Amino acid sequence: MKKVISILSVFLVVLMVSGCGEEQKEFTRKCTMTQNDVAQGYKLESVYTIYGKGDIVNKVTSVETVTSDSNDILNYFETNLKSTYDQYNQTYGGYTNNVINKDGKVVSETTIDYTTMNLTKYVQDNSVMKNFVNDDNQLTDYTMYALG
């Protein structure tokens, strides 16, 4: 009997140390940034939502809304948002983006799926991101640094 208890005790310690059976919690974090550029004639509001599990970031979604009375400004943002995210998707994969220019607003909805993007190439091109990628080539929860 003591031998069985001893074996069970060792087994439990191994389980605790290895984390086996420990469920990692999913998390969601949200950040909103606003820029009101009176001189240029537009207001930009960006809402970012970060999704992950444990300490790994799996996906980021963003909704960027530009409001202006100037069609030239709205057309500029529409063109540049589309081309920027299209280029990122062609280069790294994992990006989906939809931009709508309507009723004095440009709304860009973007999803970055870090589980499908070429994170190795992204880090090569953006060396600062190396600090946020683990040995398994997964983006770690950098939001504690980025969002405070």
C-alpha positions as CSV (number, residue, x, y, z in Angstrom):
1,M,0.0,0.0,0.0
2,K,2.8,2.4,0.9
3,K,4.5,1.6,-2.4
4,V,1.3,2.5,-4.4
5,I,0.9,5.8,-2.4
6,S,4.6,6.5,-3.1
7,I,4.2,5.9,-6.8
8,L,1.0,8.0,-6.9
9,S,2.8,10.8,-5.1
10,V,5.6,10.8,-7.7
11,F,3.1,10.7,-10.5
12,L,1.2,13.7,-9.1
13,V,4.5,15.7,-8.7
14,V,5.4,14.9,-12.3
15,L,1.9,16.0,-13.4
16,M,2.2,19.3,-11.5
17,V,5.7,20.1,-12.8
18,S,4.9,19.2,-16.4
19,G,1.6,21.0,-16.4
20,C,-0.1,18.0,-18.0
21,G,-3.8,18.2,-17.7
22,E,-3.6,22.0,-17.0
23,E,-6.0,23.9,-19.3
24,Q,-4.6,27.1,-20.7
25,K,-7.1,30.0,-20.5
26,E,-8.2,31.9,-23.6
27,F,-8.0,35.6,-23.4
28,T,-9.2,38.7,-25.3
29,R,-7.8,42.2,-24.9
30,K,-9.1,45.3,-26.5
31,C,-7.4,48.7,-27.2
32,T,-8.9,51.8,-28.7
33,M,-6.9,54.7,-30.1
34,T,-8.3,57.9,-31.5
35,Q,-6.6,60.6,-33.5
36,N,-8.4,63.9,-34.4
37,D,-6.3,65.7,-37.0
38,V,-8.1,69.0,-37.4
39,A,-5.4,70.5,-39.6
40,Q,-5.7,67.6,-42.1
41,G,-9.5,67.4,-41.8
42,Y,-10.1,63.8,-40.5
43,K,-10.6,61.8,-37.4
44,L,-9.3,58.2,-37.1
45,E,-10.5,55.7,-34.5
46,S,-8.9,52.3,-34.3
47,V,-10.2,49.4,-32.2
48,Y,-7.9,46.4,-31.9
49,T,-8.9,43.1,-30.3
50,I,-6.3,40.5,-29.5
51,Y,-7.2,36.9,-29.1
52,G,-5.0,34.1,-27.6
53,K,-4.7,31.1,-25.4
54,G,-2.2,30.8,-22.6
55,D,0.6,33.2,-23.5
56,I,0.2,32.8,-27.3
57,V,-1.5,35.3,-29.5
58,N,-3.5,33.6,-32.3
59,K,-5.3,36.5,-33.9
60,V,-5.8,40.3,-34.0
61,T,-8.8,42.0,-35.4
62,S,-9.0,45.7,-36.1
63,V,-11.7,48.2,-37.1
64,E,-10.2,51.5,-38.3
65,T,-12.7,54.2,-39.0
66,V,-11.7,57.5,-40.8
67,T,-14.3,60.3,-40.7
68,S,-13.9,63.3,-43.0
69,D,-15.9,65.9,-45.0
70,S,-13.3,65.6,-47.7
71,N,-13.8,62.9,-50.4
72,D,-10.1,63.3,-51.3
73,I,-9.0,62.4,-47.8
74,L,-11.4,59.4,-47.7
75,N,-10.3,58.2,-51.1
76,Y,-6.7,58.5,-49.9
77,F,-7.3,56.3,-46.8
78,E,-9.4,53.8,-48.8
79,T,-6.7,53.3,-51.4
80,N,-3.8,53.1,-48.9
81,L,-5.5,50.8,-46.4
82,K,-6.5,48.4,-49.2
83,S,-3.0,48.4,-50.8
84,T,-1.2,48.1,-47.5
85,Y,-3.1,45.1,-46.2
86,D,-3.2,43.5,-49.7
87,Q,0.6,43.8,-49.8
88,Y,1.0,42.3,-46.2
89,N,-1.2,39.4,-47.2
90,Q,0.7,38.7,-50.4
91,T,4.0,38.9,-48.5
92,Y,3.2,37.1,-45.3
93,G,-0.3,35.5,-45.6
94,G,-2.8,35.5,-42.8
95,Y,-4.4,38.9,-43.5
96,T,-8.0,39.4,-44.5
97,N,-9.2,43.0,-45.1
98,N,-12.4,44.7,-46.2
99,V,-12.5,48.5,-46.8
100,I,-15.8,50.4,-47.4
101,N,-16.0,54.1,-48.3
102,K,-19.5,55.3,-47.6
103,D,-21.4,58.2,-46.0
104,G,-18.3,60.3,-45.1
105,K,-16.5,57.4,-43.5
106,V,-13.9,54.8,-44.5
107,V,-14.2,51.6,-42.5
108,S,-11.4,49.0,-42.7
109,E,-12.0,45.7,-41.0
110,T,-8.9,43.5,-40.8
111,T,-8.0,40.1,-39.3
112,I,-4.5,38.9,-38.8
113,D,-4.3,35.2,-38.2
114,Y,-0.9,34.4,-36.8
115,T,-1.5,30.7,-37.0
116,T,-1.6,30.9,-40.8
117,M,0.8,33.7,-41.6
118,N,4.5,33.2,-42.4
119,L,5.7,34.5,-39.0
120,T,9.3,33.6,-39.8
121,K,9.4,36.0,-42.8
122,Y,7.4,38.6,-40.9
123,V,10.0,38.6,-38.1
124,Q,12.9,38.7,-40.6
125,D,11.4,41.8,-42.1
126,N,10.4,43.3,-38.7
127,S,13.3,42.5,-36.4
128,V,11.7,44.1,-33.3
129,M,9.1,41.3,-33.4
130,K,11.8,38.7,-32.6
131,N,11.4,39.6,-28.9
132,F,7.8,38.4,-29.1
133,V,8.2,35.1,-30.8
134,N,8.9,31.9,-28.8
135,D,11.1,28.9,-29.8
136,D,8.0,27.2,-31.4
137,N,7.6,30.2,-33.8
138,Q,4.5,31.4,-32.1
139,L,3.7,35.0,-31.2
140,T,3.7,35.4,-27.5
141,D,1.3,37.7,-25.5
142,Y,3.1,41.0,-26.2
143,T,0.0,42.9,-25.1
144,M,1.3,43.3,-21.5
145,Y,4.1,45.5,-23.1
146,A,2.0,47.1,-25.9
147,L,-1.1,47.9,-23.9
148,G,0.5,48.4,-20.5
